[in-house]
Amino acid sequence: MNIKPRKEIYNGLAYNYFEAKNDKICFMFSGTGYTYDKPLLYYSAALMLELGYDVVQICYSFEQQQFEQEPKAISEMVYSATNPIVTHMLNSKPYQKSVYIGKSLGTLPIIDFYMQQGPSCSSRYVLFTPLLSFEHILQNLQDKHAFLAIGTADPHFSQEKLDQLNCHHLAIVENANHSLEIANETATSINLCQSLLKELQSFIQK
């Protein structure tokens, strides 16, 4: 990426800030093991910069025992940690557009909070491998609109639940796992990443 991030800390939590000096901002929420240097998130950040968005990658981690809570409590935990940074950045400049990109664990605050709130500016939502096995997730996705990508080999995949989400832009990838890759098929996985980014760009630019 041509723009190098500034390493910042706010409210005790670190984040990477790529400033494109525009009136659009993208917030990124990683998974527990799928970090910002992994292909899909790395190139999503590059794409958002290419499209003129400031990018904020929030760097959080939690102890393993914290994931023994109920799903809604886990979602609240991630939101409580990350939202001060989101609020701080939205108050820092008069942004006109925002995009929220989450991977796995990082989709929880997007689905349970940001998609439920009235946004302060025009917003779009991107959900890479959301945790559809959490019972409350389907309810909170109803009557909303997001780009949702998941593979059929993902343990959280449910065709029955996806069939109920006809108002979303769905990218269902045959045989892709929770990393949105196909095991032992490197070239195919690279092409898959490219295809998803093209689809994501189309969704963002609509």
SULWO-V340891 format. One record per residue. N is the residue number from 1. RES is the residue in one letter. PHI is phi in whole degrees, -180 to 180 (none if undefined). PSI is psi in radians with two decimals (NA if undefined). D_CENTER is the distance of its C-alpha to the mean C-alpha in Angstrom with 2 decimals. Layout:
N,RES,PHI,PSI,D_CENTER  N,RES,PHI,PSI,D_CENTER
This chain:
1,M,none,2.42,18.99  2,N,-71,-0.57,21.81  3,I,-92,2.16,20.44  4,K,-89,2.48,20.54  5,P,-79,2.62,18.45  6,R,-93,2.32,20.31  7,K,-86,2.00,19.87  8,E,-121,2.80,19.96  9,I,-132,2.30,20.37  10,Y,-140,2.32,20.18  11,N,56,0.57,21.26  12,G,82,0.06,21.61  13,L,-120,2.38,18.05  14,A,-83,2.65,17.35  15,Y,-152,2.69,14.86  16,N,-99,2.27,15.08  17,Y,-120,1.95,15.96  18,F,-99,2.03,16.47  19,E,-104,1.97,18.74  20,A,-94,-0.02,19.46  21,K,58,0.94,21.80  22,N,-134,-3.10,20.65  23,D,-101,0.42,19.93  24,K,-128,2.52,16.24  25,I,-138,2.52,13.34  26,C,-122,2.19,9.66  27,F,-102,2.35,7.87  28,M,-121,2.36,5.57  29,F,-126,1.97,5.29  30,S,-79,3.01,6.83  31,G,-88,3.14,8.68  32,T,-68,-0.70,12.36  33,G,-113,-0.22,13.74  34,Y,-97,1.65,11.11  35,T,-93,3.14,11.27  36,Y,-72,-0.20,10.74  37,D,-91,-0.06,13.97  38,K,-76,2.66,13.07  39,P,-51,-0.91,13.46  40,L,-64,-0.71,10.29  41,L,-77,-0.65,8.41  42,Y,-60,-0.87,11.87  43,Y,-77,-0.43,12.66  44,S,-65,-0.74,9.56  45,A,-63,-0.76,10.64  46,A,-61,-0.71,14.15  47,L,-63,-0.77,13.63  48,M,-64,-0.65,12.38  49,L,-65,-0.72,15.40  50,E,-61,-0.59,17.55  51,L,-86,0.07,16.76  52,G,90,0.37,17.88  53,Y,-96,2.43,14.93  54,D,-66,2.56,15.15  55,V,-125,2.30,12.15  56,V,-121,2.02,11.52  57,Q,-104,1.96,10.10  58,I,-87,2.22,10.85  59,C,-106,1.64,12.94  60,Y,-119,2.75,13.64  61,S,-153,2.68,15.60  62,F,-136,2.71,17.62  63,E,-72,2.62,20.91  64,Q,-57,-0.66,21.16  65,Q,-67,-0.36,23.31  66,Q,-69,-0.32,20.69  67,F,-88,0.09,18.92  68,E,-88,0.02,22.23  69,Q,-78,3.01,21.61  70,E,-65,2.63,20.97  71,P,-52,-0.73,17.41  72,K,-65,-0.61,17.54  73,A,-70,-0.63,18.80  74,I,-63,-0.76,16.03  75,S,-61,-0.77,13.49  76,E,-62,-0.66,15.96  77,M,-61,-0.81,16.28  78,V,-68,-0.76,12.71  79,Y,-62,-0.79,12.85  80,S,-62,-0.60,16.35  81,A,-74,-0.67,15.57  82,T,-96,-0.49,12.80  83,N,-62,-0.59,13.99  84,P,-56,-0.63,17.13  85,I,-70,-0.75,15.37  86,V,-59,-0.85,13.45  87,T,-63,-0.75,16.87  88,H,-59,-0.80,18.74  89,M,-71,-0.68,16.99  90,L,-65,-0.48,17.26  91,N,-85,-0.18,20.88  92,S,-81,-0.44,21.58  93,K,-148,2.73,21.80  94,P,-80,1.25,22.32  95,Y,-68,2.44,19.01  96,Q,-100,-0.43,19.36  97,K,-138,2.60,15.88  98,S,-141,2.61,12.33  99,V,-130,2.38,8.88  100,Y,-115,2.07,5.75  101,I,-116,2.15,2.57  102,G,-127,2.59,1.36  103,K,-122,2.08,4.59  104,S,56,-1.97,7.65  105,L,-51,-0.65,8.84  106,G,-70,-0.18,5.78  107,T,-80,-0.33,5.35  108,L,-61,-0.92,8.91  109,P,-64,-0.50,9.32  110,I,-68,-0.87,7.39  111,I,-69,-0.79,9.67  112,D,-83,-0.34,12.61  113,F,-128,-1.10,12.95  114,Y,-65,-0.62,11.37  115,M,-74,-0.32,11.90  116,Q,-91,-0.35,15.30  117,Q,-88,2.74,16.47  118,G,-77,1.98,18.31  119,P,-67,2.59,16.31  120,S,-76,-0.28,18.54  121,C,-148,2.96,17.72  122,S,-59,2.19,16.58  123,S,-130,2.58,12.85  124,R,-128,2.71,10.49  125,Y,-129,2.38,7.32  126,V,-127,2.15,5.17  127,L,-121,1.79,4.94  128,F,-91,2.08,5.93  129,T,50,1.04,8.89  130,P,-64,2.76,8.74  131,L,-87,1.28,11.83  132,L,-66,-0.29,14.23  133,S,-74,-0.26,17.15  134,F,-76,2.19,16.69  135,E,-60,-0.66,19.24  136,H,-77,-0.26,17.91  137,I,-63,-0.79,14.56  138,L,-58,-0.74,16.55  139,Q,-61,-0.74,18.45  140,N,-76,-0.24,15.63  141,L,-89,-0.23,14.23  142,Q,-64,2.40,17.78  143,D,62,0.34,18.75  144,K,-113,3.10,15.31  145,H,-139,2.21,13.71  146,A,-154,2.84,10.32  147,F,-87,2.08,9.59  148,L,-125,2.09,9.43  149,A,-120,2.28,10.24  150,I,-155,2.63,12.22  151,G,-100,2.69,15.48  152,T,-73,-0.27,18.78  153,A,-95,0.13,19.46  154,D,-78,2.30,16.45  155,P,-62,-0.33,18.13  156,H,-92,-0.02,15.74  157,F,-68,2.40,16.68  158,S,-148,1.90,19.03  159,Q,-64,-0.63,20.64  160,E,-60,-0.75,22.41  161,K,-72,-0.69,19.36  162,L,-65,-0.56,17.74  163,D,-63,-0.33,21.14  164,Q,-91,-0.01,20.77  165,L,-113,0.94,17.67  166,N,-74,-0.11,19.58  167,C,-94,0.07,18.11  168,H,-102,2.74,14.70  169,H,-85,1.83,14.20  170,L,-100,2.33,14.26  171,A,-122,1.69,14.19  172,I,-100,2.10,16.08  173,V,-109,2.05,17.17  174,E,-62,2.26,20.53  175,N,70,0.09,21.02  176,A,-81,2.50,17.60  177,N,-92,-2.89,16.66  178,H,-70,-0.25,13.67  179,S,-92,0.10,12.94  180,L,56,0.73,13.25  181,E,-129,2.81,16.61  182,I,-108,2.11,20.13  183,A,-57,2.31,22.32  184,N,65,0.35,25.25  185,E,-133,1.34,24.43  186,T,-63,-0.89,23.18  187,A,-63,-0.70,24.05  188,T,-63,-0.69,22.58  189,S,-65,-0.66,19.21  190,I,-65,-0.78,19.33  191,N,-64,-0.61,20.25  192,L,-64,-0.77,17.48  193,C,-59,-0.77,14.88  194,Q,-62,-0.77,16.91  195,S,-63,-0.73,17.08  196,L,-65,-0.67,13.37  197,L,-67,-0.66,13.05  198,K,-64,-0.73,16.08  199,E,-66,-0.69,14.79  200,L,-64,-0.77,11.60  201,Q,-59,-0.76,14.14  202,S,-61,-0.72,16.33  203,F,-64,-0.78,13.87  204,I,-66,-0.63,13.12  205,Q,-89,-0.02,16.87  206,K,-62,NA,18.25
